[in-house]
Amino acid sequence: MPSKKIKKTIKPTTIITPNKYVKIPLVGVIIFSLLLATSSFFAGITWLKINNNDTNTSSNSKITFEAEKTNKPELKFFVMSFCPYGNQMEDTLKPVVNLLSKVVDIRPQYIFSKITNLSDYCKQTSGDVTQCAAYIQAGYFQTEAECQKIVIDGNKKCNDEKNYLKIGNNFYSSLHGRVEANQDVREICAYNMSDDKTNWWTFVDNVNINCTYQNADTCWEEQAKKANFDTAKITECFNKQAGEIMDKEIAITDQYKVQSSPTLIINGVNFPPETASTQDGKGSLKIGKKTFTQDKFYTADVIKEAICASFKKTPKECKTILADAVATTETAAADSGAGCATQ
């Protein structure tokens, strides 16, 4: 996971189909997680999934974004605090927030995992040693000894309660582990502390630039103070409300069937629609009277257009054109729709 953004600017030369990911087979996840043992446990189950069954193979200019029109549209953006693609979406949304925050409800949502039976969960995610013969037959391992070592080591790491935020009999985590889950909760606590979200955006930006999923537990406090937050109040919220906060977020992500960071939902409708994207990168999407190409779906101005198309009466702010950010080596993939996917 990156800690600082690379300054060199480039023009993205490839398109990763938005909202599509490559799914790693179970035992591949085991091996990958062990190779990443120096990072957080859940980094081993990150994947980019490309589902050919759900992706158009050629351009389709007939797709239209349509959400129910309301007096005050709602944009939910689902992230994880240290998903680089989610962090880039937060950067992309800043000009949208600055322009529309008074007329649109723009709300972050965080993606958590909740585990009620750790032993069963670890058998599912790290493999079952009694199934080594099947794993070998499938070509994942060469020998019984190799299989047993990797599966046993994976289960040992998975069953280590220090990798989770434990509340009662339940274990919580985020994709990149317990520390990320802790930071997710702190950011929610901070968000709920004031109606003016200016300081919250500063706090999140500070954390994205200066902290990592490995050191956030010791790094966050200084970043919060720089954003004028009372860190004692954030800590109190964390200590008293963490379980309630995470259960509420899980209910919302389940309601909308969200599985990746970032995911944007405008008035209950996913943006952009999956069917607007094509494998050849030539997809397009009609929003109101305008049509946008696939490489623009995740830009600030197109997101603004989608929100503005969801008003019953379009406000004057929607006449403003937002400039596209210049892509960097870190952000090019995010601009084209890549994401951190849950299991």
C-alpha positions as a Markdown table, in Angstrom:
| # | Residue | x | y | z |
|---|---|---|---|---|
| 1 | Met | 0.0 | 0.0 | 0.0 |
| 2 | Pro | 1.4 | 3.4 | -0.9 |
| 3 | Ser | 2.1 | 6.0 | 1.8 |
| 4 | Lys | 2.9 | 9.0 | -0.5 |
| 5 | Lys | 1.7 | 9.9 | -3.9 |
| 6 | Ile | 4.2 | 9.8 | -6.8 |
| 7 | Lys | 4.5 | 13.3 | -8.3 |
| 8 | Lys | 5.4 | 12.4 | -11.8 |
| 9 | Thr | 2.4 | 12.9 | -14.1 |
| 10 | Ile | 1.5 | 10.6 | -17.0 |
| 11 | Lys | -1.4 | 10.1 | -19.3 |
| 12 | Pro | -3.1 | 6.8 | -18.7 |
| 13 | Thr | -2.5 | 4.5 | -21.7 |
| 14 | Thr | -4.8 | 1.6 | -20.7 |
| 15 | Ile | -8.3 | 1.3 | -19.5 |
| 16 | Ile | -9.3 | -1.0 | -16.6 |
| 17 | Thr | -13.0 | -1.7 | -17.0 |
| 18 | Pro | -14.8 | 0.1 | -14.2 |
| 19 | Asn | -16.2 | -2.1 | -11.4 |
| 20 | Lys | -14.5 | -5.2 | -12.8 |
| 21 | Tyr | -11.9 | -7.3 | -10.9 |
| 22 | Val | -9.8 | -10.5 | -11.2 |
| 23 | Lys | -10.8 | -13.1 | -8.6 |
| 24 | Ile | -7.9 | -15.2 | -7.2 |
| 25 | Pro | -8.8 | -18.8 | -6.5 |
| 26 | Leu | -9.0 | -19.8 | -2.8 |
| 27 | Val | -5.6 | -21.5 | -2.5 |
| 28 | Gly | -4.0 | -18.8 | -4.6 |
| 29 | Val | -5.2 | -16.4 | -1.9 |
| 30 | Ile | -3.5 | -18.6 | 0.7 |
| 31 | Ile | -0.2 | -18.5 | -1.1 |
| 32 | Phe | -0.5 | -14.8 | -1.8 |
| 33 | Ser | -1.3 | -13.9 | 1.8 |
| 34 | Leu | 1.7 | -15.8 | 3.0 |
| 35 | Leu | 3.9 | -14.0 | 0.5 |
| 36 | Leu | 2.6 | -10.8 | 2.0 |
| 37 | Ala | 3.2 | -11.9 | 5.6 |
| 38 | Thr | 5.0 | -8.7 | 6.3 |
| 39 | Ser | 1.9 | -6.7 | 5.5 |
| 40 | Ser | -1.5 | -6.9 | 7.1 |
| 41 | Phe | -3.4 | -10.2 | 7.0 |
| 42 | Phe | -6.2 | -9.1 | 4.9 |
| 43 | Ala | -3.9 | -7.7 | 2.2 |
| 44 | Gly | -3.6 | -11.3 | 1.1 |
| 45 | Ile | -7.2 | -11.5 | 0.0 |
| 46 | Thr | -7.3 | -8.3 | -2.1 |
| 47 | Trp | -8.0 | -8.9 | -5.7 |
| 48 | Leu | -8.9 | -7.1 | -8.9 |
| 49 | Lys | -11.7 | -9.1 | -10.5 |
| 50 | Ile | -12.7 | -9.1 | -14.2 |
| 51 | Asn | -16.0 | -10.9 | -14.7 |
| 52 | Asn | -16.4 | -11.5 | -18.4 |
| 53 | Asn | -20.0 | -12.6 | -18.0 |
| 54 | Asp | -21.0 | -9.2 | -16.8 |
| 55 | Thr | -18.9 | -7.0 | -19.1 |
| 56 | Asn | -19.8 | -5.7 | -22.5 |
| 57 | Thr | -17.2 | -6.7 | -25.1 |
| 58 | Ser | -17.8 | -3.8 | -27.4 |
| 59 | Ser | -18.8 | -0.2 | -27.1 |
| 60 | Asn | -22.5 | 0.6 | -26.3 |
| 61 | Ser | -23.6 | 4.2 | -26.5 |
| 62 | Lys | -27.2 | 3.5 | -25.5 |
| 63 | Ile | -26.7 | 3.2 | -21.8 |
| 64 | Thr | -28.3 | 6.0 | -19.8 |
| 65 | Phe | -27.8 | 6.9 | -16.1 |
| 66 | Glu | -31.2 | 7.4 | -14.5 |
| 67 | Ala | -31.8 | 7.8 | -10.8 |
| 68 | Glu | -35.0 | 9.0 | -9.0 |
| 69 | Lys | -35.1 | 12.7 | -9.0 |
| 70 | Thr | -35.2 | 14.4 | -5.5 |
| 71 | Asn | -35.0 | 17.9 | -4.1 |
| 72 | Lys | -31.7 | 17.0 | -2.4 |
| 73 | Pro | -29.9 | 14.1 | -4.1 |
| 74 | Glu | -27.7 | 11.8 | -2.0 |
| 75 | Leu | -24.3 | 10.5 | -3.0 |
| 76 | Lys | -22.9 | 7.6 | -0.9 |
| 77 | Phe | -19.3 | 6.8 | -1.6 |
| 78 | Phe | -18.1 | 3.5 | -0.2 |
| 79 | Val | -14.4 | 3.3 | 0.7 |
| 80 | Met | -11.8 | 1.7 | 3.0 |
| 81 | Ser | -9.4 | 4.1 | 4.7 |
| 82 | Phe | -6.3 | 2.7 | 3.1 |
| 83 | Cys | -7.6 | 1.5 | -0.3 |
| 84 | Pro | -5.5 | 3.6 | -2.7 |
| 85 | Tyr | -8.4 | 3.6 | -5.2 |
| 86 | Gly | -10.8 | 4.8 | -2.5 |
| 87 | Asn | -8.3 | 7.5 | -1.5 |
| 88 | Gln | -8.1 | 8.7 | -5.1 |
| 89 | Met | -11.9 | 8.8 | -5.3 |
| 90 | Glu | -11.8 | 11.0 | -2.2 |
| 91 | Asp | -9.4 | 13.4 | -4.0 |
| 92 | Thr | -11.7 | 13.3 | -7.1 |
| 93 | Leu | -14.8 | 14.1 | -5.0 |
| 94 | Lys | -13.3 | 17.2 | -3.3 |
| 95 | Pro | -14.2 | 19.7 | -6.0 |
| 96 | Val | -17.7 | 18.0 | -6.2 |
| 97 | Val | -18.1 | 18.5 | -2.4 |
| 98 | Asn | -16.9 | 22.1 | -2.6 |
| 99 | Leu | -19.4 | 22.9 | -5.3 |
| 100 | Leu | -22.4 | 20.9 | -4.2 |
| 101 | Ser | -22.2 | 20.2 | -0.4 |
| 102 | Lys | -24.9 | 22.7 | 0.4 |
| 103 | Val | -27.4 | 21.2 | -2.0 |
| 104 | Val | -26.4 | 17.5 | -2.0 |
| 105 | Asp | -26.1 | 15.0 | 0.9 |
| 106 | Ile | -22.6 | 13.6 | 0.3 |
| 107 | Arg | -21.8 | 10.8 | 2.7 |
| 108 | Pro | -18.8 | 8.4 | 3.2 |
| 109 | Gln | -19.6 | 4.8 | 4.0 |
| 110 | Tyr | -17.0 | 2.3 | 5.1 |
| 111 | Ile | -16.6 | -1.4 | 4.2 |
| 112 | Phe | -16.0 | -3.8 | 7.1 |
| 113 | Ser | -15.9 | -7.6 | 7.6 |
| 114 | Lys | -17.7 | -9.2 | 10.6 |
| 115 | Ile | -16.8 | -12.7 | 11.6 |
| 116 | Thr | -18.9 | -14.6 | 14.2 |
| 117 | Asn | -17.0 | -17.9 | 14.0 |
| 118 | Leu | -13.3 | -17.4 | 13.4 |
| 119 | Ser | -12.4 | -21.0 | 13.1 |
| 120 | Asp | -14.9 | -21.7 | 10.3 |
| 121 | Tyr | -14.0 | -18.4 | 8.6 |
| 122 | Cys | -10.3 | -19.3 | 8.5 |
| 123 | Lys | -11.0 | -22.8 | 7.0 |
| 124 | Gln | -12.9 | -21.1 | 4.2 |
| 125 | Thr | -10.3 | -18.4 | 3.5 |
| 126 | Ser | -7.0 | -20.1 | 4.4 |
| 127 | Gly | -7.9 | -23.7 | 3.3 |
| 128 | Asp | -8.6 | -27.0 | 5.1 |
| 129 | Val | -5.6 | -29.2 | 5.6 |
| 130 | Thr | -7.8 | -32.3 | 5.1 |
| 131 | Gln | -8.4 | -31.2 | 1.5 |
| 132 | Cys | -4.7 | -31.2 | 0.5 |
| 133 | Ala | -5.2 | -34.1 | -1.9 |
| 134 | Ala | -7.7 | -32.1 | -3.8 |
| 135 | Tyr | -5.5 | -29.0 | -3.8 |
| 136 | Ile | -2.6 | -31.1 | -5.2 |
| 137 | Gln | -4.8 | -32.6 | -7.9 |
| 138 | Ala | -5.9 | -29.1 | -8.8 |
| 139 | Gly | -2.3 | -28.1 | -9.3 |
| 140 | Tyr | -1.9 | -25.7 | -6.4 |
| 141 | Phe | 0.8 | -27.7 | -4.6 |
| 142 | Gln | 3.4 | -30.2 | -5.6 |
| 143 | Thr | 3.5 | -32.3 | -2.4 |
| 144 | Glu | 1.4 | -33.1 | 0.7 |
| 145 | Ala | 4.1 | -31.6 | 2.9 |
| 146 | Glu | 4.1 | -28.3 | 1.0 |
| 147 | Cys | 0.3 | -28.1 | 1.1 |
| 148 | Gln | 0.1 | -28.8 | 4.9 |
| 149 | Lys | 2.8 | -26.2 | 5.7 |
| 150 | Ile | 1.1 | -23.4 | 3.7 |
| 151 | Val | -2.4 | -24.2 | 4.9 |
| 152 | Ile | -1.4 | -24.7 | 8.5 |
| 153 | Asp | 0.6 | -21.4 | 8.5 |
| 154 | Gly | -2.3 | -19.6 | 6.8 |
| 155 | Asn | -4.8 | -20.9 | 9.4 |
| 156 | Lys | -2.5 | -19.9 | 12.2 |
| 157 | Lys | -2.2 | -16.4 | 11.0 |
| 158 | Cys | -5.9 | -16.2 | 10.3 |
| 159 | Asn | -6.9 | -17.4 | 13.8 |
| 160 | Asp | -4.6 | -14.9 | 15.5 |
| 161 | Glu | -7.1 | -12.6 | 17.2 |
| 162 | Lys | -4.6 | -9.7 | 17.2 |
| 163 | Asn | -5.5 | -9.3 | 13.5 |
| 164 | Tyr | -9.0 | -8.3 | 14.3 |
| 165 | Leu | -10.9 | -5.7 | 16.3 |
| 166 | Lys | -12.8 | -7.9 | 18.8 |
| 167 | Ile | -16.0 | -6.7 | 20.3 |
| 168 | Gly | -17.9 | -9.2 | 22.4 |
| 169 | Asn | -17.8 | -12.5 | 20.6 |
| 170 | Asn | -17.5 | -10.9 | 17.2 |
| 171 | Phe | -14.3 | -10.1 | 15.2 |
| 172 | Tyr | -14.2 | -7.1 | 12.9 |
| 173 | Ser | -11.7 | -6.1 | 10.2 |
| 174 | Ser | -11.3 | -4.1 | 7.0 |
| 175 | Leu | -9.6 | -5.4 | 3.9 |
| 176 | His | -6.2 | -4.4 | 5.1 |
| 177 | Gly | -6.6 | -5.6 | 8.6 |
| 178 | Arg | -7.4 | -4.4 | 12.1 |
| 179 | Val | -5.5 | -1.1 | 11.9 |
| 180 | Glu | -7.5 | -0.1 | 8.9 |
| 181 | Ala | -10.8 | -1.0 | 10.6 |
| 182 | Asn | -9.7 | 1.1 | 13.6 |
| 183 | Gln | -9.1 | 4.1 | 11.3 |
| 184 | Asp | -12.4 | 3.5 | 9.5 |
| 185 | Val | -14.2 | 3.8 | 12.8 |
| 186 | Arg | -12.2 | 6.9 | 13.8 |
| 187 | Glu | -13.0 | 8.6 | 10.5 |
| 188 | Ile | -16.7 | 7.9 | 11.0 |
| 189 | Cys | -16.6 | 9.3 | 14.5 |
| 190 | Ala | -14.9 | 12.5 | 13.2 |
| 191 | Tyr | -17.5 | 12.8 | 10.4 |
| 192 | Asn | -20.4 | 12.7 | 12.9 |
| 193 | Met | -18.9 | 15.3 | 15.2 |
| 194 | Ser | -19.9 | 18.4 | 13.1 |
| 195 | Asp | -22.3 | 19.4 | 10.4 |
| 196 | Asp | -19.5 | 21.4 | 8.7 |
| 197 | Lys | -17.4 | 18.7 | 7.0 |
| 198 | Thr | -14.5 | 20.9 | 6.1 |
| 199 | Asn | -12.3 | 19.7 | 8.9 |
| 200 | Trp | -13.2 | 16.1 | 8.2 |
| 201 | Trp | -12.0 | 16.3 | 4.6 |
| 202 | Thr | -8.8 | 17.8 | 5.9 |
| 203 | Phe | -8.4 | 15.0 | 8.5 |
| 204 | Val | -8.9 | 12.3 | 5.8 |
| 205 | Asp | -6.5 | 14.0 | 3.4 |
| 206 | Asn | -3.9 | 14.3 | 6.2 |
| 207 | Val | -4.2 | 10.6 | 7.0 |
| 208 | Asn | -4.1 | 9.5 | 3.3 |
| 209 | Ile | -0.9 | 11.4 | 2.8 |
| 210 | Asn | 0.9 | 10.8 | 6.1 |
| 211 | Cys | -0.3 | 7.4 | 7.5 |
| 212 | Thr | -0.5 | 3.8 | 6.4 |
| 213 | Tyr | -2.5 | 0.7 | 7.3 |
| 214 | Gln | 0.4 | -0.3 | 9.4 |
| 215 | Asn | 1.0 | 2.8 | 11.5 |
| 216 | Ala | -2.4 | 4.6 | 11.6 |
| 217 | Asp | -3.0 | 3.7 | 15.3 |
| 218 | Thr | 0.0 | 5.9 | 16.3 |
| 219 | Cys | -0.2 | 8.3 | 13.3 |
| 220 | Trp | -3.8 | 9.4 | 13.2 |
| 221 | Glu | -3.9 | 11.6 | 16.3 |
| 222 | Glu | -1.4 | 14.2 | 15.0 |
| 223 | Gln | -3.4 | 14.4 | 11.7 |
| 224 | Ala | -6.6 | 14.9 | 13.6 |
| 225 | Lys | -5.2 | 17.7 | 15.7 |
| 226 | Lys | -3.9 | 19.4 | 12.5 |
| 227 | Ala | -7.5 | 19.3 | 11.3 |
| 228 | Asn | -8.7 | 20.9 | 14.5 |
| 229 | Phe | -10.4 | 17.8 | 16.0 |
| 230 | Asp | -10.6 | 17.0 | 19.7 |
| 231 | Thr | -8.9 | 13.7 | 19.6 |
| 232 | Ala | -10.2 | 12.7 | 23.1 |
| 233 | Lys | -13.7 | 12.9 | 21.7 |
| 234 | Ile | -12.8 | 10.7 | 18.7 |
| 235 | Thr | -11.2 | 8.2 | 21.1 |
| 236 | Glu | -14.3 | 8.2 | 23.4 |
| 237 | Cys | -16.5 | 7.6 | 20.3 |
| 238 | Phe | -14.3 | 4.7 | 19.3 |
| 239 | Asn | -14.3 | 3.1 | 22.7 |
| 240 | Lys | -18.0 | 3.4 | 23.2 |
| 241 | Gln | -19.5 | 3.1 | 19.7 |
| 242 | Ala | -17.2 | 1.0 | 17.5 |
| 243 | Gly | -19.4 | -2.1 | 17.4 |
| 244 | Glu | -22.5 | -0.1 | 16.8 |
| 245 | Ile | -20.8 | 2.0 | 14.1 |
| 246 | Met | -19.4 | -1.1 | 12.2 |
| 247 | Asp | -22.7 | -3.0 | 12.4 |
| 248 | Lys | -24.5 | 0.0 | 10.9 |
| 249 | Glu | -22.0 | 0.3 | 8.0 |
| 250 | Ile | -22.2 | -3.4 | 7.4 |
| 251 | Ala | -26.0 | -3.2 | 7.1 |
| 252 | Ile | -25.7 | -0.4 | 4.6 |
| 253 | Thr | -23.1 | -2.2 | 2.5 |
| 254 | Asp | -25.2 | -5.3 | 2.5 |
| 255 | Gln | -28.3 | -3.3 | 1.6 |
| 256 | Tyr | -26.6 | -2.0 | -1.5 |
| 257 | Lys | -24.6 | -5.2 | -2.2 |
| 258 | Val | -21.3 | -3.2 | -2.2 |
| 259 | Gln | -18.2 | -5.3 | -2.6 |
| 260 | Ser | -15.5 | -2.8 | -3.6 |
| 261 | Ser | -13.9 | 0.5 | -2.7 |
| 262 | Pro | -14.7 | 2.9 | -4.2 |
| 263 | Thr | -18.4 | 2.4 | -5.0 |
| 264 | Leu | -20.6 | 5.4 | -5.8 |
| 265 | Ile | -24.4 | 5.3 | -5.3 |
| 266 | Ile | -26.6 | 8.3 | -6.3 |
| 267 | Asn | -30.1 | 8.2 | -5.0 |
| 268 | Gly | -29.8 | 4.4 | -4.6 |
| 269 | Val | -28.4 | 3.7 | -8.1 |
| 270 | Asn | -24.9 | 2.6 | -8.8 |
| 271 | Phe | -22.7 | 5.1 | -10.7 |
| 272 | Pro | -21.6 | 4.3 | -13.3 |
| 273 | Pro | -23.8 | 1.4 | -14.4 |
| 274 | Glu | -21.7 | -1.7 | -15.1 |
| 275 | Thr | -23.3 | -2.1 | -18.5 |
| 276 | Ala | -21.9 | 1.3 | -19.6 |
| 277 | Ser | -18.3 | -0.1 | -19.5 |
| 278 | Thr | -16.8 | -2.3 | -22.1 |
| 279 | Gln | -13.6 | -4.4 | -22.3 |
| 280 | Asp | -12.3 | -2.5 | -25.3 |
| 281 | Gly | -12.6 | 0.7 | -23.3 |
| 282 | Lys | -15.0 | 2.3 | -25.7 |
| 283 | Gly | -18.1 | 2.3 | -23.6 |
| 284 | Ser | -20.1 | 5.5 | -23.1 |
| 285 | Leu | -22.9 | 6.8 | -20.9 |
| 286 | Lys | -25.7 | 9.3 | -21.5 |
| 287 | Ile | -26.4 | 11.6 | -18.6 |
| 288 | Gly | -29.3 | 14.0 | -19.3 |
| 289 | Lys | -28.5 | 15.4 | -22.8 |
| 290 | Lys | -24.8 | 14.7 | -22.6 |
| 291 | Thr | -22.9 | 11.6 | -23.5 |
| 292 | Phe | -19.5 | 10.7 | -21.9 |
| 293 | Thr | -16.9 | 8.2 | -22.8 |
| 294 | Gln | -15.7 | 5.5 | -20.5 |
| 295 | Asp | -12.4 | 7.1 | -19.6 |
| 296 | Lys | -14.3 | 10.1 | -18.1 |
| 297 | Phe | -16.8 | 8.1 | -15.9 |
| 298 | Tyr | -14.7 | 8.7 | -12.7 |
| 299 | Thr | -13.9 | 12.3 | -13.2 |
| 300 | Ala | -15.2 | 15.1 | -11.0 |
| 301 | Asp | -17.3 | 16.8 | -13.7 |
| 302 | Val | -19.0 | 13.6 | -14.8 |
| 303 | Ile | -19.8 | 12.6 | -11.3 |
| 304 | Lys | -21.2 | 16.1 | -10.8 |
| 305 | Glu | -23.3 | 15.7 | -14.0 |
| 306 | Ala | -24.8 | 12.5 | -12.7 |
| 307 | Ile | -25.7 | 14.1 | -9.4 |
| 308 | Cys | -27.2 | 17.2 | -11.1 |
| 309 | Ala | -29.3 | 14.9 | -13.3 |
| 310 | Ser | -30.9 | 13.6 | -10.1 |
| 311 | Phe | -32.4 | 16.9 | -9.0 |
| 312 | Lys | -36.1 | 17.7 | -9.4 |
| 313 | Lys | -35.0 | 21.3 | -10.0 |
| 314 | Thr | -31.4 | 21.7 | -11.1 |
| 315 | Pro | -29.6 | 24.3 | -9.0 |
| 316 | Lys | -27.3 | 27.0 | -10.4 |
| 317 | Glu | -24.2 | 25.2 | -9.1 |
| 318 | Cys | -24.7 | 22.6 | -11.7 |
| 319 | Lys | -23.7 | 25.1 | -14.5 |
| 320 | Thr | -20.1 | 25.0 | -13.2 |
| 321 | Ile | -17.7 | 22.8 | -15.1 |
| 322 | Leu | -15.1 | 21.0 | -12.9 |
| 323 | Ala | -11.6 | 20.5 | -14.4 |
| 324 | Asp | -10.2 | 17.0 | -14.6 |
| 325 | Ala | -7.3 | 16.2 | -12.3 |
| 326 | Val | -4.1 | 15.2 | -14.0 |
| 327 | Ala | -3.4 | 11.5 | -13.7 |
| 328 | Thr | -0.4 | 10.3 | -11.8 |
| 329 | Thr | 1.3 | 6.9 | -11.8 |
| 330 | Glu | -0.6 | 6.0 | -8.7 |
| 331 | Thr | -4.0 | 7.3 | -9.8 |
| 332 | Ala | -4.3 | 6.2 | -13.4 |
| 333 | Ala | -5.8 | 2.9 | -12.5 |
| 334 | Ala | -8.2 | 4.5 | -10.1 |
| 335 | Asp | -9.4 | 7.0 | -12.6 |
| 336 | Ser | -10.3 | 4.2 | -14.9 |
| 337 | Gly | -12.4 | 2.4 | -12.3 |
| 338 | Ala | -10.2 | -0.1 | -10.5 |
| 339 | Gly | -10.9 | -0.9 | -6.8 |
| 340 | Cys | -10.2 | -2.9 | -3.7 |
| 341 | Ala | -12.6 | -5.8 | -3.6 |
| 342 | Thr | -13.9 | -7.6 | -0.5 |
| 343 | Gln | -13.9 | -11.4 | -0.4 |
